[in-house]
Amino acid sequence: MNTHVRIGSVENRYALTRLATKARADGTKLFRDRAGRYFASSANEPGTLHFLTGYSCDCRGFMTHQRCKHHSALMAALGWLERDPEPEPPAMSTPITSICSECRGQGQVSGTISTGSTTWRYGSVCCPDCDGSGENTVVLEVA
């Protein structure tokens, strides 16, 4: 049976992950009794065990904020919480290369230049659109 707990916003996931990390640093221990119930040790009150479920903890922190390091540690131990969420990647630029439409990929063009009554015919010259590469590059911003 797979259990999925809705964690909610990105900010909430970071808060829960931060609390689970704090629980590890504080030495919070998780226990499971024979009936399958979960308990966590208290760093603030040595000798105290807090009762946990997949949805709650009986400590003051959870009662006040609806999250605590005990509950976050249980969620992490059960695999319900990302261990170290990656930050959102920055937007990336993706270059797309296509064949130049002016020179059709040849890198050179030929044609005529007209000024008034005079027309000059020229042979192959470097394509002004692609600078002779035969390709055009467009950069797309990927969000």
N, C-alpha and C positions, 0 to 999 in steps of 0.2 A: 504494500500500500504506500503510495507516494502522498506526502502532505505538502501543500504549498501554502505559504503564508504571504499575504500581500503586504509588502514592505512600504509601498507608497512612493513618495517623492525621492529624488536623488539626494536632497538634503537629509532626509530621514535615513536613507541607506548609509550615508557617510557618518551620521550620528551613531547609528547602531554599530557600525564597524569600529568607530573610535572607542565606543564603550566596551566592545569585546576585546579590543587591544588593551584597554586600561585594566580590564579584569585579568588578563594574562599577566600584565606587569605587576598587579597587586597580589598575585598568587591565589586568586579566587579558584576554588576547586569545585567541580561538579560531581554529584553523587546520584546514583539511581538505586532505589530500594527494590526488593523482590517483587513488589506489586507494580513496578514500572514507573513509579513517581520520581520526579527529579527534585534535587535540593542543591543549593549552592552555599559555600562558606561565605561568611561576612568578614571583610577586611576591617571594617569600622567597629564591629562587635565580635571579637574573637570568641569562638565557642558557639556562635549562633548559626543556625542553618535556615536559609530562606526556601520556602516551598515554591516550585516553579511549574508552570505548564508551558505549552507552546505559545500561549497567548498572554501570560501574566507572571508576575512575581509578587510575593507578599511584603516586599521591603518598602520603606518609606519613599525611596526614590521613584519606584514604579507607581506607587499610589499618587505621587505628586505630578510626575512628568509623563506617565504612561510608557516609560522606557527606563532601563537601568542596566548596569554592567552585568548583573547576574543573568538576566533574561537574554541579553545580547550574547553572552558567552554560551548559553544553551543553544541559541539559534545558530551560532557559528559551529558548535560541536555537532549539531544535527545536519549541518550542510545547508541550512536555510538562509544563510547570510554569506555574501561575498566576503572572502577573507581580506583582500586588499583591493578595493575597487580602483580601476584605472581611471585617471581623469579623462574627461572628454577630449578626443584628439582635436587639434586645431584644424580649421578648414584648409583644404589642400588645393593647389592648383594642378590641373591635369592638362598637359599639352596634347593637342590633337593635330596630327600632321596629315595634310591632304595634298594631292597633286595640284600644282599651280594651274589655274584656269586660263591664264593669259598665254603661257608658253606650252601648255599641255604636258608639263613635266620635262621639257627639253632644256630649260634654263636659258634659252636664247629665243629672240623674236626677230622677225624681219618685216619690213614694211616701207612706208613712204612718209615723208614729212612735207607738207605743203605750207608755203608762206606766200601769200598774195598770188602772183602769177607763176611762181617758181615751185617746182616739185622735185624733191630729191628722193631717189630710191636708194635704200640702203640694204645691205645684206644682213647677216646675223649679228645681233648685238645682245649684250647681257639683258635679260628680262628685268624691267624695272620693278615688277611686282614681287618677285621672289629673290632678287639679287643674284640670279644665275643658279640657284640651288635646284630649281624645278619643283620645289615644295613650298607650301604655305603652312604656317603653324598658328593655330588658334589656341589660346589658353582659356580653359573653362574653370570657373571657381566651383569646387565641389563643397557643398555645405554639410 
